[in-house]
Amino acid sequence: MSVKAFKLVSAVEREMLMGDKNYINIECIECCGKNLYIGTNDCFIYHFLLDEKVSTAGKISFAASKQLHKYLGLKKPVSELKAASALTRLLVLCDNTITLVNMINLEPVPTGARIKGAVTFTLNENPVSGDPFCVEVCIISVKRRTIQMFMVFEDRVQIVKEVFTPEQPCAVAVDGYFLCLALTTQYIILNYNTGVSQDLFPYCSDEKRPIVKRIGRQEFLLAGPGGLGMFATVDGISQRAPVHWSENVIGAALCFPYVVALDDEFITVHSMLDQQQKQTLPFKEGHILQDFEGKVIVATNKGVYILVPLPLEKQIQDLLASHRVEEALVLAKGARRNIPKEKFQVMYKRILQQAGFIQFAQLQFLEAKELFR
């Protein structure tokens, strides 16, 4: 049974990005606060400011205003963008080279600092250096079976570590010293400081696109066999039951308490609290799904959309209105970490009371008594 957890809202229309140039495709996106960056197949970066508007009826919309665009001078697509807001830098991967550009004017740093030989890269969101003016970058190197760790400063880069892997890595996520890697035939956890690795489970990267995503401190979400979204900690164990995705998931994102997945035709929403599928949104030709500081963004080749979460209180009331008491209580308990303590206690008492009356009306007197108590 469905819950309306998210609403799909357009953020950047195709005309704003490409006008009548049909050959332009969106390759990657990055969002940092109100700043939205888009990398395209013709080697341009576009910078938009996203303004969120709420109507008197509570309806949310987004107005994107284009700030500037910049040609990087190559005949190659911009394949990845990552913002390092503490440094006011944007890390841009194009033609196996990561370039540092200014987040405001998109100009490359004067020192020309760059990282060469990168297939893909990610930032360490739980850094180990303790230096606030530095970001830790992990790259899958063009060298066979090699991962490299870098420290990136405002105008220079410094290699910290080179690690060799048992098979060719094709996707990576980082937490502290731990790398969660999709290799050719399996997922592993590797501590790049000690060199100790641990196998997670087999996976064939030739058949499907692997997904490796850090979802919290020392925890990752992976696309497992049989269309399962699997959770794994750095200790190689799973503390949550898996969610059932379709076989051909392209991307996944987290917006607590939901895991959102994208495939060829749909966006699906599963609850991390009871693993049930809660919502399905038709979405054709999507190829990017990412979350940025709690904002979930999806994109086709031509447009960018934001999945706006409905307030949890509204979702709980909808569940109670359709007499789905158990689901409402599970969601209410899960909402505790998103709502201030005093407000939560008032809300939770009211929900227990409502749930009690629903059970009472259904002649479930023992259950009602417990809830009223």
C-alpha positions in Angstrom: 0.0 0.0 0.0 1.3 3.4 -0.9 2.2 6.5 1.2 2.7 9.9 -0.4 6.2 10.4 0.9 7.7 12.6 -1.9 6.5 14.9 -4.7 8.5 15.3 -7.9 9.1 19.0 -8.7 10.9 20.4 -11.8 14.0 22.4 -11.0 15.8 23.1 -14.3 13.8 23.0 -17.6 15.7 21.8 -20.7 15.3 25.3 -22.4 17.3 26.9 -19.6 20.2 24.6 -20.2 20.3 24.0 -23.9 17.8 26.2 -25.6 17.3 24.5 -29.0 20.7 22.7 -29.0 19.4 19.1 -28.9 22.8 17.5 -28.8 23.5 18.8 -25.2 23.1 16.1 -22.5 23.4 16.3 -18.7 26.3 14.1 -17.6 26.5 14.9 -13.8 25.1 17.2 -11.2 26.3 18.6 -7.8 24.3 20.6 -5.3 25.7 22.6 -2.4 23.2 24.8 -0.5 21.4 26.8 -3.2 24.1 26.2 -5.7 23.4 23.7 -8.5 26.2 22.7 -10.9 25.6 20.7 -14.1 28.3 19.1 -16.2 27.4 18.4 -19.8 28.6 16.1 -22.7 30.0 19.1 -24.6 32.5 20.0 -21.8 30.5 22.8 -20.2 29.8 23.5 -16.5 26.6 25.4 -15.7 26.0 27.2 -12.4 22.4 27.8 -11.2 21.0 29.3 -8.0 18.0 27.3 -6.8 15.3 29.3 -5.0 12.7 27.3 -3.0 9.2 28.9 -3.0 6.3 27.9 -0.7 2.8 29.0 -1.8 0.1 29.9 0.8 -1.3 26.4 0.2 2.0 25.0 1.3 3.0 23.9 -2.3 6.8 23.9 -2.9 8.3 24.9 -6.2 11.8 25.8 -7.4 13.0 28.7 -9.5 16.4 28.2 -11.0 18.4 31.3 -12.1 21.4 30.8 -14.3 24.5 32.4 -13.0 27.1 31.5 -15.6 28.5 28.7 -17.7 32.1 27.8 -18.5 33.7 25.8 -21.3 36.6 23.6 -20.1 38.3 23.5 -23.5 38.2 19.8 -24.2 36.1 17.7 -26.6 35.2 15.4 -23.7 32.2 15.2 -21.3 32.3 16.5 -17.8 31.9 13.2 -16.0 31.8 14.1 -12.3 31.5 17.2 -10.1 32.0 17.5 -6.3 31.8 20.7 -4.2 34.3 21.4 -1.4 32.5 24.4 0.1 35.0 24.9 2.9 37.6 25.7 0.2 35.1 27.3 -2.2 36.3 24.8 -4.8 34.5 22.6 -7.3 36.4 19.4 -8.2 35.8 18.6 -11.9 36.5 15.3 -13.5 37.0 15.5 -17.3 39.2 13.3 -19.5 40.6 11.3 -16.5 41.8 14.6 -14.9 40.4 16.3 -11.7 40.7 20.0 -12.0 40.1 22.5 -9.1 37.9 25.4 -10.1 36.5 28.4 -8.1 32.9 27.7 -7.0 31.8 31.2 -7.8 33.4 32.2 -11.1 34.3 28.6 -12.3 37.9 29.7 -13.1 40.6 27.1 -12.6 42.9 27.7 -9.6 46.0 29.8 -10.6 48.5 27.2 -9.5 47.0 24.7 -12.0 46.7 22.0 -9.3 45.1 18.8 -10.6 45.0 15.1 -10.1 45.7 13.1 -13.2 44.8 9.5 -14.1 41.4 9.3 -12.3 38.6 7.0 -13.6 36.2 8.1 -10.9 36.5 9.8 -7.5 34.6 10.4 -4.3 35.1 12.6 -1.2 35.7 11.3 2.4 32.7 12.7 4.4 34.3 11.4 7.6 37.8 12.7 7.1 40.8 11.5 9.1 43.2 14.4 8.7 41.3 16.8 11.1 42.3 19.8 8.8 39.2 21.9 8.1 40.9 23.5 5.1 41.5 20.3 3.2 39.3 17.6 1.7 40.2 14.0 1.3 39.7 12.6 -2.1 39.7 8.9 -3.1 40.2 8.0 -6.8 40.0 4.8 -8.8 43.2 5.2 -10.8 43.7 4.4 -14.5 46.5 2.2 -13.2 45.1 -1.4 -13.0 43.8 -2.4 -9.6 44.8 0.8 -7.9 43.1 3.2 -5.5 44.8 6.5 -4.5 44.0 8.8 -1.6 44.8 12.6 -1.9 44.6 15.6 0.3 43.2 18.5 -1.7 43.9 22.1 -0.4 42.7 25.4 -1.8 45.4 25.5 -4.5 47.4 22.3 -4.2 47.0 18.5 -4.1 49.1 15.9 -2.2 49.0 12.1 -2.6 48.7 10.3 0.8 48.4 6.7 -0.1 48.3 4.2 -2.9 46.5 0.9 -2.4 46.3 -2.2 -4.6 43.1 -4.2 -4.8 42.7 -8.0 -5.6 40.5 -7.2 -8.6 39.8 -4.1 -10.7 37.6 -1.7 -8.7 34.7 -0.1 -10.5 32.9 1.9 -7.7 34.0 3.2 -4.3 32.7 5.0 -1.2 34.8 6.1 1.8 34.2 6.5 5.5 37.3 7.4 7.6 40.0 4.8 6.8 37.5 2.4 5.3 36.8 1.9 1.6 33.8 0.1 0.4 34.6 -1.2 -3.0 32.8 -2.9 -5.9 35.3 -5.1 -7.6 34.7 -7.1 -10.8 33.1 -10.0 -8.9 32.4 -8.9 -5.4 32.1 -6.1 -2.8 34.7 -5.7 -0.1 35.6 -3.4 2.8 39.2 -2.3 2.8 41.0 -0.4 5.6 43.5 1.6 3.6 45.5 2.4 6.7 46.1 -1.2 7.8 45.6 -3.0 4.5 43.1 -5.4 6.1 40.2 -6.3 3.8 37.0 -8.2 4.2 34.8 -9.8 1.6 31.1 -8.8 1.7 29.2 -10.7 -1.0 29.6 -11.7 -4.6 28.4 -9.4 -7.4 28.9 -9.4 -11.2 29.8 -5.9 -12.4 29.7 -7.2 -16.1 25.9 -7.8 -15.8 24.8 -4.8 -13.7 26.0 -1.4 -12.5 27.2 -1.7 -9.0 26.0 0.8 -6.4 28.2 1.7 -3.4 26.9 4.5 -1.2 27.9 5.8 2.2 24.7 6.4 4.1 26.0 7.3 7.6 28.9 6.8 9.9 30.6 3.5 9.1 27.6 2.3 7.1 27.1 1.7 3.3 24.2 0.8 1.0 25.0 -1.6 -1.9 23.2 -3.1 -4.9 23.3 -6.8 -4.0 22.3 -9.9 -6.0 18.7 -10.6 -6.7 17.6 -7.0 -6.8 18.3 -6.4 -3.1 19.5 -3.2 -1.6 21.9 -4.4 1.1 23.3 -2.5 4.1 26.8 -3.2 5.4 28.9 -1.7 8.2 32.7 -1.3 8.1 32.8 -4.5 10.2 31.3 -6.4 7.3 27.9 -7.0 9.0 24.4 -5.9 8.2 22.4 -4.3 11.0 19.3 -3.8 8.9 17.1 -6.0 6.7 17.6 -5.5 2.9 15.1 -3.7 0.7 13.7 -5.3 -2.4 14.6 -3.3 -5.5 14.0 -4.1 -9.2 16.9 -6.0 -10.9 18.1 -3.0 -12.9 18.6 -0.2 -10.3 20.7 2.7 -11.7 21.1 4.8 -8.6 20.1 5.0 -4.9 19.8 7.8 -2.4 18.9 8.2 1.3 16.4 10.6 2.8 15.7 9.2 6.3 13.6 7.2 6.9 13.5 6.3 3.2 15.8 4.7 0.7 15.0 6.0 -2.8 16.0 4.0 -5.9 15.9 4.7 -9.7 15.5 2.2 -12.5 14.6 2.5 -16.2 11.0 3.4 -15.6 10.3 4.3 -11.9 11.5 6.0 -8.8 10.7 3.6 -5.8 10.6 4.6 -2.2 11.3 2.0 0.6 11.1 2.6 4.3 14.3 1.7 6.3 12.1 1.1 9.3 10.0 -1.8 8.0 11.6 -2.4 4.5 8.2 -2.0 2.8 7.8 -0.2 -0.5 5.9 2.9 0.2 5.7 4.8 -3.1 6.3 4.4 -6.8 6.7 7.4 -9.1 6.8 6.9 -12.9 10.0 8.4 -14.3 11.3 7.6 -17.7 14.9 8.2 -19.0 16.3 9.0 -15.6 20.0 8.3 -15.3 21.1 10.3 -12.2 19.7 10.0 -8.6 21.7 11.6 -5.8 21.1 13.1 -2.4 22.8 16.3 -1.3 22.5 17.4 2.3 19.1 15.8 2.5 17.9 17.1 -0.9 17.2 14.2 -3.4 17.7 15.2 -7.0 17.0 13.1 -10.2 17.9 14.0 -13.7 17.3 12.8 -17.3 19.6 13.8 -20.1 17.7 17.0 -20.5 16.2 18.1 -17.2 16.7 18.2 -13.4 14.0 17.4 -10.8 13.8 17.5 -7.0 12.0 14.9 -4.9 10.4 17.1 -2.2 9.6 15.1 1.0 6.2 15.6 2.5 6.3 16.6 6.2 6.5 13.4 8.3 3.5 14.5 10.4 1.4 14.8 7.3 2.5 11.3 6.2 1.6 9.9 9.7 -1.8 11.5 9.6 -2.5 10.0 6.1 -1.6 6.6 7.4 -3.9 7.0 10.4 -6.7 8.3 8.1 -6.5 5.0 6.2 -6.4 3.0 9.5 -2.8 1.8 9.0 -2.0 2.1 12.7 1.1 -0.1 12.8 2.8 1.7 9.9 1.9 5.1 11.4 3.4 4.1 14.8 6.6 2.8 13.1 7.0 6.0 11.1 6.3 8.1 14.2 9.0 6.3 16.2 11.4 6.7 13.3 10.7 10.4 13.1 12.2 10.9 16.6 15.7 11.7 15.2 14.2 14.4 12.8 12.1 16.3 15.3 13.1 18.3 18.4 12.5 16.3 21.6 9.7 18.4 23.2 7.8 18.7 19.9 8.2 15.0 19.3 6.8 14.0 22.7 3.7 16.2 22.2 3.2 14.8 18.7 3.8 11.2 19.7 1.2 11.4 22.6 -1.4 12.7 20.1 -0.6 10.0 17.6 -0.9 7.3 20.3 -4.3 8.7 21.3 -5.5 8.8 17.7 -4.3 5.3 17.1 -6.0 4.2 20.3 -9.4 5.5 19.1 -9.0 3.8 15.7 -8.2 0.4 17.4 -11.2 1.0 19.8 -13.5 1.7 16.9 -12.4 -1.6 15.3 -13.2 -3.4 18.6 -9.5 -4.2 19.2 -9.9 -3.3 22.9 -6.7 -4.7 24.3 -4.6 -2.9 21.7 -6.5 0.3 22.2 -6.0 0.0 26.0 -2.2 -0.3 25.6 -2.2 2.8 23.3 -4.3 4.8 25.7 -2.2 3.8 28.6 
